[in-house]
Amino acid sequence: MIKSFSFLIVIIAAILFNINSFSSICSADLRQISNLISIKLNLHFSRGPVHPDKPDQIMAAISHYKKVILFGDSQFETSWRQDRGFAFAAGLANYYTRRADVLNRGLSGYNTKWMQSQFNRILEELDRGHPDDLLLFIMWVGTNDCCIEGTPHHIPVEQFQANMRQYVSVIQSKYPRAGILLVTPAPVSLSKMRLSSLRTKGADRTQAAHKTYSEAVLSCKFDNDNGSIKVINLFDAVMNAAGYSNTSDPSTLDKSALVDEKQQIGKFTADGLHLNGEGYKLLYTLVTKVLNEWQGFNPTSMEGVEPGWQSKVTKSS
């Protein structure tokens, strides 16, 4: 029985390792071959890579690239663009150089209902990796949900919050070590939208609605006992940077801000709706400020992938 098992190991080794010399395998140490087979099978059936210098050990302790997911609508989809000045996604990728890959999964025109299929796709992507791959899930939604009632993109506030809670709860359940960063919708410049090439010219939007959905993100109830969720109030940040007074009540917004006739908000947008380089730079400042102060998410406290080149230089070289 033992001889038969040993012979089986030899045959499997020949198949897995493409070894042509059968006699050389027979003379090898069967225990070592068994170890090699176990590692090879781990490559196919486990999520752990194998250390090239130690084929009998799984690289559980070796650092690997984490993942930062940008989940949202066109505000994220266009955040790689180089023709609008500073690009948020590129900036964040640079922030996490050698530590995490930034994956942009924003979809233009999508509301939180339509995003479900994209969310499922993200989960499938993550399921193919290491369970701890997800470092940070940044969700920036609401820009389309807040279109006025009767338009195809509109999602009622209560349903909008329910959709957010559903996405967040799944991430918390499947990836409990991941951080979740929520970003509120930004304000709009209706005066700039009217001059833009946007399909509706802003007729499907109001400043008050953008403020309402911003407040909906801020007030949404999540299970955050472990402090894994943080929120950035982008609406107020842009309003303040534009020089407008602001309150938590949408009905008492600065009247001049409702349309933004002087385009003070407009200078942070490309077309009155989507952020430009100045807007993305402001968002980047807000996001990195949170990450710098968030234990486990500041890149300076994270182990990089591979040491500096100096460690590769041998004494003989």
Sequence and secondary structure as in RCSB ss.txt:
>XXXX:A:sequence
MIKSFSFLIVIIAAILFNINSFSSICSADLRQISNLISIKLNLHFSRGPVHPDKPDQIMAAISHYKKVILFGDSQ
FETSWRQDRGFAFAAGLANYYTRRADVLNRGLSGYNTKWMQSQFNRILEELDRGHPDDLLLFIMWVGTNDCCIEG
TPHHIPVEQFQANMRQYVSVIQSKYPRAGILLVTPAPVSLSKMRLSSLRTKGADRTQAAHKTYSEAVLSCKFDND
NGSIKVINLFDAVMNAAGYSNTSDPSTLDKSALVDEKQQIGKFTADGLHLNGEGYKLLYTLVTKVLNEWQGFNPT
SMEGVEPGWQSKVTKSS
>XXXX:A:secstr
 HHHHHHHHHHHHHHHHT   HHHHHTS HHHHHHHHHHHHHHHHSS  B TT TTSB TTS   EEEEEEESHH
HHGGG STTSS HHHHHHHHTTTTEEEEEEE TT  TTTTHHHHHHHHHHHHTS TT EEEEEEE  TTTTS TT
STT   HHHHHHHHHHHHHHHHHH TT EEEEE      HHHHHTS  SSTTTT  HHHHHHHHHHHHH     T
TS EEEE HHHHHHHHHT    S GGGS HHHHHTTT TTGGGBSSSSSB HHHHHHHHHHHHHHHHTSTTT GG
GS  SS  GGGG  TT 
